[in-house]
Amino acid sequence: MAASSTMPILLLGLALLLAISRTTQANDPDILTDFITPNASTVDASFFTYSGLSGFYNPNPKNFTVIKATMTEFPALNGQSVSYAVLQFPAAAVNPPHTHPRAAELLLVMMGTLEVGFIDTKNVLYNQTLQEGDMFLFPKGLVHFQYNRNHNQSAIAISSFGSANAGLLSVPKSVFTTGIDDNVLAMSFKTDVPTVQKIELGLKK
């Protein structure tokens, strides 16, 4: 009887361990070597050097621009759980609501001012106006945005991520450009199909 009574507890323990292991797999996996090289090739210091951000400074960008340094652009980051991005905002530009499913984001304003914010799972908005030198944390997986409210000055920020590949899911594009039925969107947003189609057309430009 004692053995049979402990069986549900053992099964529960195994289920919890499985759930924990699946949760941790959502992050970058731990590696068993100092670093990862492509095809086990021999590398030198140049492998750990990336110059792709050297020309990021543009005081007058025409469009909102993101310059990335992820494992795609900088393979040495593979397995290191870190990446960067430079965000360039023209006057009155916005980085639309989006999420990074695999990492938190720590943003540092280098030039200008930015209005930023995120929404938690209770639909509470946390927003702040940042000045040069201010930092702001966007928790992992939560919808967030950045907006240059200044109509006369551009802004530049640098973001760091706790993943070599944080991922990006743009809320407007994911909702309105992936083929979801217009009737579903119209009912979900309490509007009509022509309004949905107008939004879809605008996002395709």
C-alpha positions in Angstrom: 0.0 0.0 0.0 2.9 2.4 0.8 4.4 1.9 -2.6 1.1 2.5 -4.4 0.3 5.6 -2.3 3.6 7.2 -3.3 3.1 6.6 -7.0 0.9 9.7 -7.6 3.5 11.8 -5.7 6.3 10.5 -7.9 4.2 11.1 -11.1 3.5 14.6 -9.9 7.2 15.2 -9.3 8.1 13.9 -12.8 5.4 16.2 -14.3 6.8 19.2 -12.4 10.4 18.4 -13.6 9.2 18.1 -17.2 7.3 21.4 -16.9 10.4 23.2 -15.5 12.7 21.7 -18.2 10.3 22.9 -20.9 10.2 26.4 -19.3 14.0 26.7 -19.2 14.2 25.6 -22.8 12.5 28.8 -23.7 15.7 30.6 -22.9 19.1 30.2 -24.6 20.4 26.7 -23.8 23.5 26.3 -21.7 26.6 25.3 -23.8 29.2 22.8 -22.8 32.1 24.7 -24.4 33.6 28.1 -23.9 32.0 29.3 -27.2 30.5 27.9 -30.4 32.2 28.1 -33.7 30.6 27.3 -37.1 31.5 23.8 -38.3 34.0 23.3 -35.5 36.4 25.6 -37.4 39.4 27.3 -35.9 38.9 31.0 -35.2 40.9 34.0 -34.1 40.0 37.2 -32.4 38.3 38.6 -35.5 35.5 36.0 -34.9 34.7 37.8 -31.6 34.7 41.2 -33.3 31.7 42.9 -34.9 31.8 46.3 -36.7 28.3 46.3 -37.9 27.2 49.0 -35.5 30.1 51.4 -36.2 28.0 53.5 -38.6 24.9 53.7 -36.5 25.0 57.4 -35.7 22.7 59.3 -38.0 21.3 62.6 -36.5 18.7 62.9 -39.2 17.2 59.4 -40.1 14.4 59.4 -42.7 12.6 56.4 -41.2 12.6 54.4 -38.0 15.6 52.0 -38.3 16.9 49.1 -36.2 20.5 47.9 -36.6 20.9 44.5 -35.0 23.8 42.6 -33.5 22.2 39.2 -32.9 23.7 35.7 -33.6 22.5 36.1 -37.2 24.7 39.1 -37.8 27.4 38.2 -35.2 27.7 34.4 -35.0 30.0 34.6 -32.0 27.0 35.4 -29.9 25.6 31.9 -30.3 25.2 30.4 -26.9 26.3 33.6 -25.1 22.7 34.9 -24.2 23.3 38.5 -25.2 22.6 40.7 -28.2 22.3 44.4 -29.0 20.2 46.7 -31.3 20.5 50.4 -32.2 17.2 52.1 -32.6 17.1 55.3 -34.7 13.9 57.5 -34.5 13.2 60.4 -36.8 11.1 63.2 -35.3 7.6 61.9 -34.3 8.5 58.3 -35.1 7.2 55.2 -33.3 8.4 51.7 -32.8 5.0 50.0 -32.8 3.8 47.7 -30.1 5.8 44.4 -30.2 7.2 41.6 -28.0 10.5 39.7 -27.7 9.4 36.2 -26.7 12.9 35.0 -25.6 14.4 37.9 -23.7 13.9 41.0 -21.6 15.1 44.3 -23.2 17.1 47.0 -21.4 17.0 50.3 -23.4 19.4 53.2 -23.0 18.6 56.6 -24.6 21.7 58.0 -26.2 20.2 61.1 -27.9 16.9 62.9 -27.6 13.9 61.8 -25.6 11.6 58.8 -25.9 8.2 57.9 -24.5 8.2 54.2 -23.7 5.9 51.7 -22.1 4.8 48.1 -21.6 1.6 46.3 -20.7 1.6 43.5 -18.1 -0.6 40.4 -18.1 -3.2 42.3 -16.0 -3.5 44.9 -18.8 -1.8 47.6 -16.7 0.2 50.2 -18.7 3.6 51.2 -17.3 4.9 54.2 -19.3 7.7 56.8 -18.8 9.3 59.7 -20.7 13.1 59.0 -20.9 15.8 61.6 -21.3 19.4 61.1 -22.5 21.2 58.7 -20.3 17.9 57.1 -18.9 17.4 53.4 -19.0 14.2 51.4 -19.1 13.5 47.7 -18.7 10.9 45.9 -20.8 10.2 42.5 -19.1 10.5 39.4 -21.2 7.6 38.6 -23.5 5.4 41.7 -22.7 4.0 44.0 -25.3 5.9 47.3 -25.4 6.6 50.4 -27.5 8.8 53.4 -28.0 7.7 56.8 -29.3 9.7 59.9 -30.2 7.1 62.5 -29.3 9.4 65.4 -30.3 8.4 66.6 -33.8 11.6 68.6 -34.2 14.4 66.3 -33.1 15.4 62.7 -33.8 16.4 60.2 -31.1 18.8 57.3 -30.8 18.7 54.4 -28.3 20.6 51.2 -27.7 18.9 48.0 -26.5 20.5 45.0 -24.9 18.8 41.6 -24.7 19.3 38.5 -22.6 19.4 36.3 -25.6 21.5 35.9 -28.7 18.2 35.7 -30.6 15.4 37.5 -28.6 12.9 37.2 -31.4 10.4 39.8 -32.6 6.6 39.7 -32.9 5.1 43.0 -34.2 1.5 43.3 -32.9 0.1 45.2 -35.8 1.7 43.0 -38.5 1.0 39.8 -36.6 -2.6 40.6 -36.3 -3.4 42.3 -39.6 -1.0 40.9 -42.2 -1.0 37.2 -41.5 -4.3 36.1 -43.1 -6.6 36.2 -40.1 -10.2 36.4 -41.4 -11.4 40.0 -41.7 -14.7 39.1 -40.0 -12.8 37.7 -37.0 -10.7 40.9 -36.7 -13.8 43.1 -37.1 -15.6 41.3 -34.4 -12.6 41.2 -32.1 -11.9 44.9 -32.4 -15.6 45.9 -32.3 -15.4 47.5 -35.8 -16.4 46.7 -39.4 -14.6 44.9 -42.2 -13.9 48.0 -44.3 -12.0 49.5 -41.3 -10.0 46.3 -40.9 -9.2 46.2 -44.7 -8.0 49.9 -44.5 -5.6 49.0 -41.7 -4.4 46.0 -43.6 -3.7 48.1 -46.7 -1.9 50.7 -44.7 0.5 48.1 -43.1 1.4 46.8 -46.6 2.8 50.1 -47.7 
